Amino acid sequence: MKSGLFIVFEGPDKSGKSTQARLLADTLKGRGHEVLHTREPGGTSVAEGVRKVLLDPALTIDPLAELFLYEASRAQHTNEKIIPALKAGKVVISERFTMSTDAYQGVARGLGLATTTVLNKIATSGLKPDITILLDIPVAEFDTRDQGRELDRLERENAEFRLKVRQGYLKAAKADPRAVVLNGKLPPDVLQKKILALVGKKL
């Protein structure tokens, strides 16, 4: 299906995914690689529209409806952006992919991994990342980072929910041979070096 390299950054809110994804994308572009840096939910006009609904703090969304919205966004994103880029030989760097759904909806929302696994496979046509980099941070770290920003609907969940998300991530990463867990509390430059070393082995 693909000839490029598919890299996914995962982790709880405020774990540093966006920073590390941007640093990696900039570095790889500087080395002459064609790179698509994208995100979930989002990445396409349709998926960005769904993102606005999903993250709107004014809305209350049923957990099952939330799951289907994420998968709809993912199906559009995968087919419109990710697969064509991979077929063109590009390096695709995505902030979040299916592991997020397992952690947030499967575990934290209690919908079950059996459900999220099936829907993830359908939405992605079976596409899996070549490497998933999970940036793990303690739940207490959330309140110390980026304190000035306005929180979205998911970020406004309580500490118990965030703990379940973290547990879901660690469980998913343990079951995925292509996943690597890194300490998200490390300085950004140290993390960047570790990530470049991991990705370098795949290029």
C-alpha positions as CSV (number, residue, x, y, z in Angstrom):
1,M,0.0,0.0,0.0
2,K,2.8,2.4,0.8
3,S,6.4,3.2,0.2
4,G,7.0,6.2,2.4
5,L,7.5,6.3,6.2
6,F,4.6,6.8,8.6
7,I,5.6,8.3,12.0
8,V,3.0,9.0,14.7
9,F,3.4,11.0,17.9
10,E,1.1,10.0,20.7
11,G,0.6,11.0,24.3
12,P,-1.7,12.7,26.7
13,D,-2.7,16.4,26.3
14,K,0.3,18.7,26.9
15,S,2.9,15.9,26.6
16,G,4.8,17.7,23.9
17,K,3.6,16.0,20.8
18,S,3.3,19.1,18.7
19,T,6.7,20.5,19.6
20,Q,8.5,17.2,18.9
21,A,6.6,16.6,15.6
22,R,7.4,20.1,14.4
23,L,11.1,19.7,15.3
24,L,11.3,16.3,13.6
25,A,9.5,17.6,10.5
26,D,11.9,20.6,10.3
27,T,15.0,18.5,10.7
28,L,13.9,15.9,8.1
29,K,13.0,18.7,5.6
30,G,16.4,20.2,6.2
31,R,18.0,16.9,5.3
32,G,16.1,16.8,2.0
33,H,13.2,14.5,2.8
34,E,9.7,15.3,1.6
35,V,7.5,15.6,4.7
36,L,3.8,15.8,5.4
37,H,3.2,17.1,9.0
38,T,-0.4,16.6,9.9
39,R,-2.6,16.0,12.9
40,E,-5.7,14.3,14.3
41,P,-8.5,15.1,14.5
42,G,-7.9,17.3,11.5
43,G,-5.5,17.4,8.6
44,T,-8.2,18.0,5.9
45,S,-11.0,20.6,5.5
46,V,-13.6,18.0,6.4
47,A,-11.6,16.6,9.4
48,E,-10.9,20.1,10.7
49,G,-14.6,20.8,10.7
50,V,-15.1,17.7,12.8
51,R,-12.3,18.7,15.1
52,K,-14.1,22.0,15.9
53,V,-17.1,20.0,17.0
54,L,-15.1,17.4,19.0
55,L,-13.1,20.0,20.9
56,D,-15.8,22.6,21.5
57,P,-16.1,23.0,25.3
58,A,-19.6,24.2,25.0
59,L,-20.8,20.8,23.7
60,T,-21.7,17.7,25.6
61,I,-21.1,14.7,23.3
62,D,-22.2,11.1,23.9
63,P,-19.1,8.8,24.2
64,L,-20.2,6.6,21.3
65,A,-21.0,9.6,19.1
66,E,-17.6,11.0,20.0
67,L,-15.9,7.8,18.9
68,F,-17.7,7.8,15.5
69,L,-16.8,11.5,15.0
70,Y,-13.1,10.6,15.5
71,E,-13.3,7.7,13.2
72,A,-15.1,9.8,10.5
73,S,-12.4,12.4,10.7
74,R,-9.7,9.7,10.6
75,A,-11.2,8.0,7.5
76,Q,-11.2,11.3,5.6
77,H,-7.7,12.2,6.8
78,T,-6.2,8.8,6.0
79,N,-7.7,8.5,2.5
80,E,-7.3,12.1,1.4
81,K,-3.9,12.9,2.9
82,I,-1.9,10.1,4.5
83,I,-2.1,7.3,2.0
84,P,-1.5,9.5,-1.0
85,A,1.6,11.0,0.7
86,L,3.0,7.6,1.6
87,K,2.4,6.3,-1.9
88,A,4.4,9.3,-3.1
89,G,7.3,8.2,-0.9
90,K,6.9,11.0,1.6
91,V,7.6,10.9,5.3
92,V,4.3,11.4,7.1
93,I,4.4,12.7,10.6
94,S,1.1,12.7,12.4
95,E,0.2,14.1,15.8
96,R,-2.1,11.3,17.0
97,F,-3.6,8.3,15.2
98,T,-5.4,5.1,16.3
99,M,-3.6,4.7,19.6
100,S,-5.3,7.9,20.8
101,T,-8.7,6.4,20.2
102,D,-7.8,3.2,22.1
103,A,-6.6,5.3,25.1
104,Y,-9.3,8.0,25.2
105,Q,-12.4,6.3,23.9
106,G,-11.5,2.6,24.4
107,V,-10.2,2.9,27.9
108,A,-11.0,6.3,29.5
109,R,-14.5,6.4,28.1
110,G,-15.0,2.7,28.7
111,L,-16.1,1.8,25.2
112,G,-13.7,-1.1,25.1
113,L,-10.7,-1.9,23.0
114,A,-12.6,-4.6,21.0
115,T,-14.8,-1.8,19.7
116,T,-12.1,0.8,19.0
117,T,-9.8,-1.8,17.3
118,V,-12.5,-2.8,14.8
119,L,-13.4,0.8,14.0
120,N,-9.8,1.9,13.8
121,K,-9.1,-0.8,11.2
122,I,-12.1,0.2,9.1
123,A,-11.4,3.9,9.2
124,T,-7.7,3.4,8.2
125,S,-8.2,0.6,5.7
126,G,-5.8,-1.3,7.9
127,L,-3.0,1.2,7.7
128,K,-0.5,1.2,10.7
129,P,2.3,3.5,11.6
130,D,5.9,2.3,11.0
131,I,6.8,3.8,14.4
132,T,4.7,5.3,17.1
133,I,6.4,7.5,19.6
134,L,4.5,7.8,22.9
135,L,5.5,10.7,25.0
136,D,4.6,9.7,28.5
137,I,4.0,12.2,31.3
138,P,2.6,11.9,34.8
139,V,-1.0,13.2,35.3
140,A,0.2,16.0,37.6
141,E,2.4,17.4,34.8
142,F,-0.7,18.6,32.9
143,D,-1.4,21.4,35.3
144,T,2.2,22.7,35.2
145,R,2.4,23.1,31.4
146,D,1.1,25.9,29.1
147,Q,-1.0,27.3,31.9
148,G,-2.2,30.3,29.9
149,R,-4.0,28.6,27.1
150,E,-7.7,28.0,26.9
151,L,-8.6,24.4,27.4
152,D,-10.6,22.4,24.9
153,R,-13.4,20.0,25.7
154,L,-11.1,17.0,26.2
155,E,-8.5,19.0,28.2
156,R,-11.2,20.0,30.6
157,E,-11.7,16.4,31.8
158,N,-10.7,15.6,35.4
159,A,-7.6,14.0,36.7
160,E,-9.2,10.6,37.0
161,F,-10.0,10.7,33.3
162,R,-6.4,11.7,32.5
163,L,-5.1,8.9,34.6
164,K,-7.2,6.4,32.6
165,V,-5.9,7.9,29.4
166,R,-2.3,7.5,30.5
167,Q,-3.0,3.9,31.6
168,G,-4.7,3.2,28.2
169,Y,-1.7,4.6,26.3
170,L,0.8,2.5,28.3
171,K,-1.3,-0.6,27.7
172,A,-1.6,0.1,24.0
173,A,2.1,0.8,23.6
174,K,3.0,-2.4,25.4
175,A,0.9,-4.4,23.0
176,D,2.4,-2.7,19.9
177,P,5.9,-3.9,18.8
178,R,6.3,-0.7,16.7
179,A,5.7,1.6,19.6
180,V,8.4,3.3,21.7
181,V,7.7,5.0,25.0
182,L,9.8,8.1,25.9
183,N,9.8,10.2,29.0
184,G,7.9,13.3,28.1
185,K,9.5,15.2,31.1
186,L,12.9,15.2,29.4
187,P,14.1,18.5,28.0
188,P,12.9,19.1,24.4
189,D,16.4,19.0,23.0
190,V,17.2,15.7,24.7
191,L,13.9,14.2,23.5
192,Q,14.6,15.4,20.0
193,K,18.0,13.6,19.9
194,K,16.4,10.4,21.0
195,I,13.6,10.7,18.5
196,L,16.0,11.4,15.6
197,A,18.0,8.3,16.6
198,L,14.9,6.2,16.5
199,V,13.6,7.6,13.2
200,G,17.1,7.4,11.6
201,K,17.0,3.6,11.9
202,K,13.8,3.6,9.9
203,L,14.9,5.9,7.1
